[in-house]
Structure formats: structure tokens, C-alpha cells
Amino acid sequence: MKFGKVNNPGEIDFKLPEDNMRTEKILSKQGNQDTPNIYVGCAKWNRQDLKNFYPRGTKDELAYYSTQFNSIELNATFYRIFSPEQFAKWKDKTPENFKFFPKISGDISHSKRLSGVEPIVDEYIYAVSRLEDRLGSIFLQMHQNFAPKDFDRVVRFVEYWPKEIPLAIEFRHTDWYNDQNVSNELYDLLEKHHVTNILVDSAGRRDLLHMSLTTETAFVRYVGANHSTDYTRLDDWIERLKKWIENGIKNICFFVHQNEEIESPVLSKYFITELNKLGFGLKVPELLS
């Protein structure tokens, strides 16, 4: 993922901002909860991007990947709508505890920019629903030039979306965060319709770390910079998630990207190992030496 890439990541202040007051209010509604559902994964499973991850002789990359991680951020669905049969095949290759988190088609988010997309949404949902119990949240990532002037499109989209299917949305235009009135209107809409507000941690776009949860789910897209600071940044996330866990968060979905994706499994292994020190028993991926 090249988004937010900078030439000198060591010069960036990577300290996480304080939580928005909305986050505290969302979590205060949860009360004492059982152990949260925690999903950690990469963005892709193909061998070309995850070099030196698959043992020699691996014939089915997804089948092997799903023995090492409990989730995948499925970005391939951004580029085209796969057939229902393809989603069913992916489901059948994975264990029962595995979840897919598919990205919504770019035809919906980028080409049509949420305008008149109902037929495409219906087609997409029909196909992706074949994942059945392997389906986690579906997520929508808007183009970085999609601005608050088109807020009415977001309202129509969210109101049309079927409530039984979890949805998360990522907004990249800086004007969603520059004006507190705009931000509050957006967050109110997402909270009302139980849509998760995605958090993006990328070196060059610190403004996307709004730290405003709108549901009991934290959906984090973490973009490492192939730099030593990637690990201290993950340490900071461990501390923040520890706080949210203590306050009753129900779901944590944390997906690790890299500017050069080959190191994503390495960072993910580190992150999972640190999470397990909080008392969790997540599978630690086996990496080739």
C-alpha cells in the first residue's frame, strides 16, 4: 500500500492521539463484556506479495494462509465483483473460525461515488453473502477527493445498506476532519446506523487517526513504512487496545499493510505476540527463516 508513504518516516511523530470523547461514550454503553473477538491479518494472500511466507511446495495459498491467520482484509473485491461461486470456493478453503473482510467494489465507491449504486450494491451483496459464516465486516473506502459536499450520498448509501450485514467506512478527504461540525454530523450518522468508523494509521496521513469509534468495533488499517518505527507504533496500539478492552470493546479488527507488502507477516507476528501477552491465545504465524 503506497497510500501515505513518506521518504523519512523517522521524522514523523507517531504517537497516537487521545481518544475522541465519542469513543469513551460508545465504550461506556458496553459495560462489562466477555473476551472480545480479535481478528488480525494481512491485506492479501498471494505469494507474489507475501514472499518468503509460504513453505516450498505450497499449492493453495489461501488454504495455507488461513492456518496462520484468522482473517484477511480482502482487497481484491475492490477491483471487480467476483461470482457467488468464487466466494463459496474461498469459504470452503478456510476453517470455521476464519473471517473475510471484503472491500466494496470500486465501481460503487470511486466510479459512481455512491450515486445510483443500488443495483451494484445488490449484486455485490448477493455474491459476497456466499461467504456465509466466514463473512466479517464489509468495508467501504472512499476516494481521497470525496468531500463533505456529497454528504447526502453517504446518507442514502448508509440508509440503503442492509442492517444485518456489518459495514465499516473509511473517509480520506481531509475536510471530513477539519471541521468539527462536519465530523460530528458524519459520526452521528454512522452511530445511528451502527456503521463502524475505520481508523487508518499511515505515516503521511496522521489526520485519519480521528480515534472516534462509532460502534463497539475497532477496525484499524495499519500501514507500516518498512522502518524500525513500525514496531514502536504497534506497541502504542497495544496500549490503546488494552485500554479499549478494559472498557468493554466487543470486536477488534486489525489489518497490517506495508509500503512493501513482503514484510506484513513479520509485523503481524510481532503484533499478535504482543497481544497474546494481554492474555489472548491467538495463533502466532510461523515464518520461514
Rosetta silent file (secondary structure, phi, psi, omega in degrees, C-alpha in Angstrom):
SEQUENCE: MKFGKVNNPGEIDFKLPEDNMRTEKILSKQGNQDTPNIYVGCAKWNRQDLKNFYPRGTKDELAYYSTQFNSIELNATFYRIFSPEQFAKWKDKTPENFKFFPKISGDISHSKRLSGVEPIVDEYIYAVSRLEDRLGSIFLQMHQNFAPKDFDRVVRFVEYWPKEIPLAIEFRHTDWYNDQNVSNELYDLLEKHHVTNILVDSAGRRDLLHMSLTTETAFVRYVGANHSTDYTRLDDWIERLKKWIENGIKNICFFVHQNEEIESPVLSKYFITELNKLGFGLKVPELLS
SCORE:     score description
SCORE:     0.000 S_00000001
   1 L     0.000  116.704 -178.733    0.000    0.000    0.000 S_00000001
   2 L   -87.182   -9.608 -175.901    1.621    3.250   -1.162 S_00000001
   3 L   -61.672  128.802  177.374   -1.025    5.463    0.463 S_00000001
   4 L    77.273   14.427 -178.905    0.540    7.830    2.993 S_00000001
   5 L   -70.514  139.947  176.920    4.109    6.851    2.111 S_00000001
   6 L  -128.968  159.031 -178.405    6.836    9.287    3.206 S_00000001
   7 L   -79.110  -30.219 -174.942   10.561    9.408    2.480 S_00000001
   8 L  -129.002   74.685 -177.206   11.707    9.896    6.080 S_00000001
   9 H   -61.664  -24.150  179.657    9.385    8.030    8.499 S_00000001
  10 H   -65.980  -13.467 -179.568   11.876    8.510   11.344 S_00000001
  11 H   -94.646   -0.534 -176.812   10.957   12.217   11.386 S_00000001
  12 L   -89.951  139.147  171.191    7.230   11.594   11.982 S_00000001
  13 L   -82.835  105.068 -174.013    5.596   11.897   15.418 S_00000001
  14 L   -94.157    7.630 -179.608    3.746    8.581   15.537 S_00000001
  15 L   -60.991  132.117  179.530    2.194    8.970   18.969 S_00000001
  16 L   -67.633  138.007  175.667   -1.481    8.050   18.837 S_00000001
  17 L   -64.540  162.504  174.247   -3.859   10.947   19.536 S_00000001
  18 L   -67.155  155.228  178.507   -6.069   10.845   22.603 S_00000001
  19 L   -63.227  141.452  169.382   -9.460    9.214   22.198 S_00000001
  20 L   -65.835  148.298 -179.332  -12.323   11.341   20.984 S_00000001
  21 H   -57.742  -29.414  179.443  -14.979   11.792   23.683 S_00000001
  22 H   -61.548  -37.245  179.669  -17.380    9.838   21.465 S_00000001
  23 H   -61.376  -44.653  178.638  -15.184    6.749   21.853 S_00000001
  24 H   -61.423  -39.545 -179.488  -15.482    6.894   25.624 S_00000001
  25 H   -68.672  -40.848  178.818  -19.266    7.216   25.361 S_00000001
  26 H   -61.117  -47.127 -177.087  -19.533    4.297   22.909 S_00000001
  27 H   -70.861  -30.346  179.721  -17.481    2.027   25.135 S_00000001
  28 H   -66.275  -23.003  178.407  -19.290    3.121   28.303 S_00000001
  29 L   -75.029  -18.430 -173.007  -22.502    1.715   26.804 S_00000001
  30 L   -79.057  -31.101 -177.445  -20.975   -1.754   26.522 S_00000001
  31 L    69.640 -163.965  178.548  -20.493   -2.432   30.221 S_00000001
  32 L   -75.329  123.497 -176.278  -18.510   -5.480   31.306 S_00000001
  33 L  -117.668  164.231  171.463  -18.095   -7.791   28.339 S_00000001
  34 L   -70.272  177.738  177.037  -16.642  -11.202   27.671 S_00000001
  35 L   -54.339  130.382 -177.130  -13.299  -11.509   25.911 S_00000001
  36 L   -69.668  158.297  170.677  -13.547   -9.509   22.667 S_00000001
  37 E   -77.635  127.546 -178.081  -13.353  -11.048   19.226 S_00000001
  38 E  -124.154  123.008  178.714   -9.921  -10.219   17.826 S_00000001
  39 E  -121.671  124.361  178.482   -9.049  -10.554   14.148 S_00000001
  40 E  -128.328  131.555 -179.529   -5.553   -9.813   12.870 S_00000001
  41 E  -162.036 -177.146  176.744   -4.464  -10.342    9.288 S_00000001
  42 E   -98.986 -176.422 -178.559   -2.818   -9.065    6.141 S_00000001
  43 L   -95.911  -19.540 -175.496   -4.407   -7.439    3.105 S_00000001
  44 L  -142.975  160.963  175.533   -3.541  -10.139    0.570 S_00000001
  45 L  -120.550   -1.276 -173.455   -2.705  -13.802    0.484 S_00000001
  46 L   -73.839  149.010 -174.287   -0.969  -14.161   -2.874 S_00000001
  47 L   -62.082  -32.948 -177.016    2.603  -15.442   -2.996 S_00000001
  48 L   -62.765  -38.685 -179.455    3.901  -12.515   -5.034 S_00000001
  49 L   -84.277  -34.632 -177.870    3.155  -10.007   -2.267 S_00000001
  50 L  -104.140   63.797 -178.703    3.938  -12.250    0.695 S_00000001
  51 L   -64.977  145.286  179.060    7.330  -13.505   -0.411 S_00000001
  52 L    63.898   21.381  175.765    9.132  -15.966    1.881 S_00000001
  53 L  -101.565  -37.702 -175.218    5.903  -16.649    3.764 S_00000001
  54 L   -90.272  132.204  176.178    4.750  -19.838    2.071 S_00000001
  55 L   -61.659  152.642  177.426    6.689  -23.094    2.575 S_00000001
  56 L   -56.806  133.851  178.033    8.144  -24.700   -0.516 S_00000001
  57 L    92.078   -0.947  177.859    5.543  -26.809   -2.252 S_00000001
  58 L   -62.452  123.529 -176.657    2.506  -24.890   -1.006 S_00000001
  59 L   -97.010  -32.028 -178.602   -0.209  -25.494   -3.607 S_00000001
  60 L  -123.154  106.924 -174.057   -3.090  -23.460   -2.224 S_00000001
  61 H   -65.312  -44.207 -179.505   -2.073  -20.091   -0.813 S_00000001
  62 H   -64.320  -43.242 -179.941   -5.414  -19.216    0.816 S_00000001
  63 H   -58.914  -42.193  178.711   -5.728  -22.629    2.459 S_00000001
  64 H   -71.086  -46.626  179.946   -2.251  -22.236    3.986 S_00000001
  65 H   -51.664  -42.630 -175.506   -2.726  -18.549    4.879 S_00000001
  66 H   -73.754   -6.363  170.451   -5.890  -19.418    6.834 S_00000001
  67 H   -87.651  -14.229 -176.351   -3.916  -21.851    9.007 S_00000001
  68 H  -105.915  -29.001 -179.873   -1.639  -18.983   10.081 S_00000001
  69 L  -128.083  157.789  179.244   -4.079  -16.065   10.441 S_00000001
  70 L  -100.392    7.177 -178.393   -7.730  -15.858   11.476 S_00000001
  71 E  -164.415  163.510  176.104   -8.694  -13.154    8.963 S_00000001
  72 E  -143.956  135.399  171.909   -7.899  -11.394    5.704 S_00000001
  73 E   -85.845  105.977 -168.728   -8.657   -7.879    4.501 S_00000001
  74 E   -85.278   88.789 -177.494   -9.939   -8.843    1.065 S_00000001
  75 H   -79.579  -19.101 -177.360   -8.847   -6.011   -1.230 S_00000001
  76 H   -59.420  -28.162 -177.579   -9.279   -7.985   -4.460 S_00000001
  77 H   -73.291   -7.009  174.447  -13.030   -7.324   -4.335 S_00000001
  78 H   -71.741  -32.506 -170.894  -12.347   -3.617   -4.892 S_00000001
  79 L   -87.174  -24.413  174.284  -11.258   -4.280   -8.461 S_00000001
  80 L  -165.003  159.894  176.626  -14.171   -6.446   -9.576 S_00000001
  81 L   -89.597  114.810  178.788  -17.213   -8.270   -8.267 S_00000001
  82 L   -76.185  160.731 -179.152  -16.405  -11.938   -8.101 S_00000001
  83 L   -70.987  155.302  174.149  -19.040  -14.571   -8.764 S_00000001
  84 H   -54.946  -36.659 -178.975  -21.030  -16.105   -5.898 S_00000001
  85 H   -64.268  -35.223  179.355  -19.347  -19.404   -6.749 S_00000001
  86 H   -67.830  -42.461  176.812  -15.899  -17.888   -6.211 S_00000001
  87 H   -61.475  -39.290  178.490  -16.831  -16.605   -2.769 S_00000001
  88 H   -63.611  -38.780  178.218  -18.193  -20.065   -1.921 S_00000001
  89 H   -65.162  -42.855  177.649  -14.902  -21.654   -3.003 S_00000001
  90 H   -60.982  -44.070  178.769  -12.924  -19.264   -0.805 S_00000001
  91 H   -55.776  -46.919 -173.689  -15.188  -20.078    2.125 S_00000001
  92 H   -68.409  -15.110  179.813  -14.689  -23.810    1.681 S_00000001
  93 L   -88.314   -5.175 -171.508  -10.899  -23.445    1.799 S_00000001
  94 L  -117.832  154.673  178.402  -10.861  -21.867    5.251 S_00000001
  95 L   -73.796  168.252 -172.955  -11.528  -23.107    8.812 S_00000001
  96 L   -63.598  -29.033 -176.770  -14.665  -22.205   10.758 S_00000001
  97 L   -87.216    4.742 -175.868  -13.005  -19.508   12.855 S_00000001
  98 L   -88.851  144.011  178.825  -11.693  -17.613    9.800 S_00000001
  99 E  -129.315  140.099  171.390  -13.220  -14.322    8.633 S_00000001
 100 E   -99.993  140.511  176.562  -13.032  -12.372    5.368 S_00000001
 101 E  -122.902   83.237 -171.597  -13.312   -8.567    5.449 S_00000001
 102 E   -76.957  143.247  173.542  -14.038   -7.647    1.797 S_00000001
 103 E   -85.394  140.648  179.453  -13.621   -4.180    0.337 S_00000001
 104 L   -69.801  145.342 -178.038  -16.603   -2.838   -1.625 S_00000001
 105 L   -51.093  138.671  176.970  -16.229   -2.602   -5.391 S_00000001
 106 H   -64.839  -20.565  174.170  -14.536    0.496   -6.760 S_00000001
 107 H   -60.641  -35.525 -179.198  -17.446    0.896   -9.157 S_00000001
 108 H   -77.494  -48.876 -172.408  -19.519    1.830   -6.129 S_00000001
 109 H   -84.042  -39.764 -171.390  -17.020    3.973   -4.232 S_00000001
 110 H  -105.520  -44.540 -178.138  -14.830    5.538   -6.926 S_00000001
 111 H   -73.354  -54.801 -178.495  -16.541    5.367  -10.314 S_00000001
 112 L   -92.735  -12.559  174.411  -20.108    6.181   -9.303 S_00000001
 113 L    52.953   44.163  175.434  -19.124    7.781   -5.963 S_00000001
 114 L    72.121    6.235 -178.026  -22.197    6.315   -4.207 S_00000001
 115 L   -96.217  121.124  177.664  -24.616    7.842   -6.739 S_00000001
 116 L    61.900   38.533 -172.938  -27.231    5.473   -8.176 S_00000001
 117 L   -99.272    4.006 -173.789  -25.365    2.407   -6.952 S_00000001
 118 H   -53.762  -45.365  179.236  -28.271    0.371   -5.578 S_00000001
 119 H   -62.348  -38.173  179.696  -28.222   -2.305   -8.351 S_00000001
 120 H   -70.137  -39.119  176.611  -24.450   -2.775   -7.983 S_00000001
 121 H   -59.385  -45.255  179.573  -24.760   -2.944   -4.200 S_00000001
 122 H   -60.230  -43.483  179.562  -27.403   -5.642   -4.550 S_00000001
 123 H   -63.481  -43.790 -178.814  -25.172   -7.627   -6.926 S_00000001
 124 H   -62.959  -48.524 -177.767  -22.173   -7.274   -4.647 S_00000001
 125 H   -64.415  -39.432  178.345  -24.042   -8.320   -1.512 S_00000001
 126 H   -57.886  -43.479 -178.554  -25.639  -11.290   -3.279 S_00000001
 127 H   -71.446  -50.478 -173.965  -22.200  -12.566   -4.263 S_00000001
 128 H   -68.039  -23.172  179.715  -20.294  -11.842   -1.064 S_00000001
 129 H   -64.557  -15.680  177.558  -23.033  -13.379    1.078 S_00000001
 130 H   -69.338   -8.758  171.624  -21.851  -16.775   -0.155 S_00000001
 131 H   -70.631  -21.212  176.854  -19.069  -16.447    2.411 S_00000001
 132 H    52.602 -123.303 -174.225  -21.822  -17.149    4.962 S_00000001
 133 H   -72.803   -5.100  176.457  -20.355  -17.501    8.477 S_00000001
 134 H   -87.921   -3.424 -178.022  -16.873  -16.559    7.197 S_00000001
 135 E   -82.129  119.831  171.151  -18.046  -13.019    6.411 S_00000001
 136 L   -90.652 -143.850  175.708  -16.769  -10.351    8.781 S_00000001
 137 L   -75.335  139.953  166.452  -17.433   -6.662    8.202 S_00000001
 138 E   -85.376  143.102  179.404  -17.616   -5.395    4.641 S_00000001
 139 E  -128.696  146.315 -179.556  -15.780   -2.106    4.257 S_00000001
 140 E  -111.367  125.782  176.633  -16.146    0.894    2.001 S_00000001
 141 E  -117.072  113.286 -178.312  -13.122    3.076    1.247 S_00000001
 142 L   -81.487  153.072  177.339  -13.957    6.374   -0.393 S_00000001
 143 L   -61.819  149.229 -176.587  -11.639    8.190   -2.801 S_00000001
 144 L   -69.152   -9.777  174.598   -9.495   10.841   -1.147 S_00000001
 145 L  -101.044   10.107  175.764  -11.228   13.558   -3.204 S_00000001
 146 L   -83.368  110.194 -168.065  -14.699   12.545   -1.987 S_00000001
 147 L  -107.949  169.484 -179.139  -15.593   15.543    0.169 S_00000001
 148 H   -60.514  -15.804  177.870  -18.367   16.518    2.618 S_00000001
 149 H   -61.359  -20.365  178.609  -20.226   18.385   -0.143 S_00000001
 150 H  -104.742   29.479 -178.662  -21.538   14.930   -1.132 S_00000001
 151 H   -58.459  -33.435 -178.823  -22.655   14.011    2.367 S_00000001
 152 H   -61.271  -29.717  177.500  -26.184   13.365    1.098 S_00000001
 153 H   -68.200  -38.175  177.865  -24.821   10.445   -0.932 S_00000001
 154 H   -63.886  -43.060  179.444  -23.371    8.917    2.209 S_00000001
 155 H   -58.459  -49.174 -178.845  -26.740    9.267    3.939 S_00000001
 156 H   -62.583  -40.790 -179.008  -28.567    7.494    1.098 S_00000001
 157 H   -64.183  -48.421 -178.068  -25.962    4.736    0.930 S_00000001
 158 H   -63.828  -39.570  179.540  -25.992    4.035    4.655 S_00000001
 159 H   -68.698  -29.410 -179.672  -29.786    4.070    4.783 S_00000001
 160 H   -80.305  -29.628 -174.150  -29.970    1.623    1.863 S_00000001
 161 L   -60.035  134.399 -179.821  -27.368   -0.783    3.231 S_00000001
 162 L   -65.350  126.857 -172.212  -28.938   -3.957    4.764 S_00000001
 163 L   -67.007  -19.710 -177.773  -28.687   -3.680    8.538 S_00000001
 164 L   -80.086   -7.451 -179.541  -27.960   -7.382    9.055 S_00000001
 165 L  -110.242  116.925 -178.682  -24.588   -7.092    7.264 S_00000001
 166 L   -59.552  137.651 -178.368  -21.841   -5.277    9.226 S_00000001
 167 E  -130.889  139.282  172.833  -20.422   -2.264    7.404 S_00000001
 168 E  -128.165  147.429 -177.334  -17.340   -0.110    8.030 S_00000001
 169 E  -132.171  140.448  176.017  -16.401    3.067    6.130 S_00000001
 170 E  -118.759  124.365  176.089  -13.131    4.920    5.589 S_00000001
 171 L  -109.774  134.848 -174.231  -13.111    8.572    4.529 S_00000001
 172 L  -113.405  -17.241 -179.937   -9.840   10.073    3.280 S_00000001
 173 L   -69.141  131.798 -173.034  -10.638   13.668    2.310 S_00000001
 174 L   -63.221  -23.213 -177.530   -9.160   15.933    4.965 S_00000001
 175 H   -69.848  -14.451  174.299  -12.296   18.119    5.141 S_00000001
 176 H   -68.566  -17.929 -174.126  -14.152   15.324    6.960 S_00000001
 177 H  -118.095  -12.405 -177.769  -11.856   16.046    9.896 S_00000001
 178 H   -74.697  -30.589 -175.490  -11.042   19.767    9.620 S_00000001
 179 L  -113.685  117.483 -176.306  -14.473   20.973   10.738 S_00000001
 180 H   -62.614  -32.566  178.149  -15.802   19.533   13.984 S_00000001
 181 H   -65.167  -41.281  177.204  -19.397   20.174   12.925 S_00000001
 182 H   -64.319  -46.428  179.762  -18.860   18.115    9.764 S_00000001
 183 H   -59.090  -46.144 -177.510  -17.150   15.353   11.736 S_00000001
 184 H   -64.594  -37.960  178.718  -19.904   15.218   14.329 S_00000001
 185 H   -64.725  -41.626  178.163  -22.607   15.061   11.663 S_00000001
 186 H   -65.056  -48.543 -177.221  -20.804   12.173    9.974 S_00000001
 187 H   -64.996  -35.327  176.414  -20.159   10.290   13.206 S_00000001
 188 H   -61.580  -42.250  179.061  -23.769   10.798   14.318 S_00000001
 189 H   -62.475  -47.931 -178.244  -24.945    9.212   11.062 S_00000001
 190 H   -63.491  -42.602  179.732  -22.601    6.240   11.411 S_00000001
 191 H   -64.090  -43.195 -179.526  -23.509    5.688   15.041 S_00000001
 192 H   -58.218  -39.305 -176.255  -27.240    5.889   14.312 S_00000001
 193 L  -100.617   12.518  176.044  -26.961    3.185   11.624 S_00000001
 194 L    55.755   48.044  176.966  -24.388    1.115   13.508 S_00000001
 195 L  -106.512  131.452 -176.403  -21.674    1.634   10.894 S_00000001
 196 E   -79.186  135.004 -179.737  -18.071    1.326   12.040 S_00000001
 197 E   -90.619  110.816 -174.398  -15.763    4.305   11.554 S_00000001
 198 L   -72.917  139.898  174.521  -12.443    2.991   10.176 S_00000001
 199 E  -104.306  129.999  179.312   -9.161    4.176   11.676 S_00000001
 200 E  -117.408  123.829  177.950   -6.174    4.469    9.329 S_00000001
 201 E  -110.685   99.604 -178.593   -2.641    4.666   10.725 S_00000001
 202 L  -134.388  143.230 -172.448   -0.340    5.775    7.898 S_00000001
 203 L   -55.183  -44.291 -172.866    2.848    7.817    8.107 S_00000001
 204 L   -91.303    0.055 -178.538    1.795   10.577    5.737 S_00000001
 205 L  -133.913   65.846 -178.155   -1.861   10.923    6.790 S_00000001
 206 H   -68.501  -16.786  179.687   -1.958   11.391   10.551 S_00000001
 207 H   -67.799  -19.190 -178.758   -5.254   13.291   10.168 S_00000001
 208 H   -79.720   -6.132  176.021   -7.033    9.978    9.541 S_00000001
 209 L   -87.207   67.673 -176.851   -6.345    8.941   13.147 S_00000001
 210 L   -74.515  -18.484  177.681   -9.551   10.543   14.369 S_00000001
 211 L    53.784   37.743 -178.770   -9.813    7.996   17.251 S_00000001
 212 L  -117.106   99.861  175.463  -13.609    8.191   17.058 S_00000001
 213 L   -77.872  142.783  176.558  -15.374    4.861   17.415 S_00000001
 214 L  -118.118   -6.675  173.684  -18.995    4.770   16.282 S_00000001
 215 L  -139.014 -175.756  178.297  -19.739    1.145   17.196 S_00000001
 216 L   -81.841   13.996 -179.371  -18.369   -1.436   19.615 S_00000001
 217 E  -115.325  131.830  170.368  -15.902   -2.447   16.874 S_00000001
 218 E  -101.146  116.034  178.768  -12.417   -1.035   16.278 S_00000001
 219 E  -112.196  107.634 -173.349  -11.498   -1.501   12.604 S_00000001
 220 E  -116.091  127.677  172.926   -7.870   -0.453   12.137 S_00000001
 221 E  -108.554  105.611 -174.376   -5.938   -0.363    8.865 S_00000001
 222 E  -100.081  125.733 -177.961   -2.303   -0.091    9.873 S_00000001
 223 E  -115.820  104.503  176.722    0.252    0.883    7.210 S_00000001
 224 E   -73.278  162.233 -176.205    3.859    0.260    8.145 S_00000001
 225 L  -112.470   16.918 -175.638    6.668    2.195    6.497 S_00000001
 226 L    52.596   50.257 -173.827    9.240   -0.624    6.315 S_00000001
 227 L  -145.313  157.797 -177.770   11.088    1.180    9.093 S_00000001
 228 L   -59.574  -26.847  179.272   12.093    0.451   12.682 S_00000001
 229 H   -66.272  -16.004  178.696    9.339    2.794   13.908 S_00000001
 230 H   -56.081  -35.421 -175.716    6.767    0.257   12.679 S_00000001
 231 H   -77.725  -41.120  177.633    7.329   -1.737   15.867 S_00000001
 232 H   -67.584  -32.224  175.325    7.100    1.139   18.338 S_00000001
 233 H   -63.703  -42.024  178.041    3.908    2.235   16.578 S_00000001
 234 H   -65.895  -35.328  175.887    2.461   -1.236   17.129 S_00000001
 235 H   -59.470  -41.368  178.608    3.489   -1.049   20.787 S_00000001
 236 H   -63.032  -39.284  177.876    1.442    2.132   21.091 S_00000001
 237 H   -66.027  -36.544  177.546   -1.544    0.344   19.559 S_00000001
 238 H   -59.204  -43.869  179.707   -1.208   -2.489   22.061 S_00000001
 239 H   -65.038  -40.278 -179.360   -1.528    0.020   24.896 S_00000001
 240 H   -69.053  -42.073  179.279   -4.545    1.711   23.314 S_00000001
 241 H   -66.536  -34.616  175.521   -6.301   -1.585   22.605 S_00000001
 242 H   -58.110  -43.935  178.188   -5.597   -2.717   26.162 S_00000001
 243 H   -62.352  -45.781 -179.020   -7.475    0.357   27.373 S_00000001
 244 H   -65.875  -37.079  177.227  -10.383   -0.295   24.998 S_00000001
 245 H   -63.068  -44.261  178.557  -10.532   -3.944   26.029 S_00000001
 246 H   -63.067  -27.095 -179.142  -10.692   -2.955   29.690 S_00000001
 247 L   -92.772    2.781  169.253  -13.541   -0.582   28.800 S_00000001
 248 L   104.322   17.513  179.649  -15.597   -3.289   27.107 S_00000001
 249 L   -61.654  144.038 -175.413  -14.903   -3.240   23.368 S_00000001
 250 L   -94.796  -36.336 -173.972  -16.503   -6.225   21.601 S_00000001
 251 E  -137.196  135.658  173.925  -14.558   -6.554   18.346 S_00000001
 252 E  -125.082  121.096  179.315  -11.038   -5.663   17.221 S_00000001
 253 E  -121.264  111.100 -170.742  -10.215   -5.969   13.516 S_00000001
 254 E  -127.610  114.355 -175.063   -6.593   -5.049   12.846 S_00000001
 255 E  -116.678  128.143 -173.310   -5.100   -5.366    9.365 S_00000001
 256 E  -100.038  121.123  172.445   -1.415   -4.870    8.684 S_00000001
 257 E  -111.441  165.818  170.676   -0.203   -3.330    5.445 S_00000001
 258 E  -139.532  152.203  172.085    3.293   -2.285    4.451 S_00000001
 259 L   -57.826  -37.384  169.703    4.529    0.090    1.777 S_00000001
 260 L  -113.899  107.373 -167.329    6.371   -3.062    0.631 S_00000001
 261 H   -64.261  -13.335 -175.453    3.940   -5.845    1.480 S_00000001
 262 H   -60.060  -22.168 -177.285    6.557   -8.584    1.832 S_00000001
 263 H   -96.850    2.105 -178.420    7.058   -7.660    5.499 S_00000001
 264 H   -57.950  -44.229  178.673    3.396   -7.688    6.515 S_00000001
 265 H   -62.243  -32.801  179.944    3.522  -11.211    8.024 S_00000001
 266 H   -66.095  -47.604  177.786    6.579  -10.240   10.093 S_00000001
 267 H   -63.825  -40.498 -179.908    4.838   -7.214   11.591 S_00000001
 268 H   -62.306  -41.369  178.342    1.647   -9.205   12.102 S_00000001
 269 H   -60.793  -44.544  178.492    3.538  -11.889   14.011 S_00000001
 270 H   -59.925  -46.021 -177.303    5.055   -9.251   16.297 S_00000001
 271 H   -63.749  -44.046  179.963    1.665   -7.642   16.898 S_00000001
 272 H   -64.676  -40.753  178.241   -0.061  -10.960   17.659 S_00000001
 273 H   -60.093  -41.794  178.988    2.740  -11.965   20.045 S_00000001
 274 H   -70.209  -38.240  176.457    2.312   -8.705   21.964 S_00000001
 275 H   -60.819  -40.676 -178.350   -1.479   -9.066   22.019 S_00000001
 276 H   -64.066  -22.264  175.872   -1.144  -12.535   23.482 S_00000001
 277 L   -68.531  -14.840  176.050    0.757  -11.050   26.428 S_00000001
 278 L   -85.987    1.264  176.976   -2.575   -9.469   27.409 S_00000001
 279 L   108.381   11.846  179.509   -3.967  -12.954   27.948 S_00000001
 280 L   -95.151  164.233 -178.373   -5.155  -13.932   24.494 S_00000001
 281 L  -124.432   44.551  179.678   -4.341  -17.160   22.679 S_00000001
 282 L   -67.820  145.411  174.572   -4.185  -16.095   19.065 S_00000001
 283 L   -60.879  129.598  175.802   -2.270  -18.305   16.659 S_00000001
 284 L   -93.191  120.228 -177.165    1.238  -16.903   16.111 S_00000001
 285 L   -58.348  143.782  175.916    2.125  -17.212   12.403 S_00000001
 286 L   -92.620  122.930 -178.458    5.048  -19.436   11.500 S_00000001
 287 L  -109.996  146.817  177.672    7.552  -17.558    9.353 S_00000001
 288 L   -72.153  143.687 -179.762   10.316  -19.008    7.236 S_00000001
 289 L   -79.639    0.000    0.000   13.806  -18.267    8.489 S_00000001
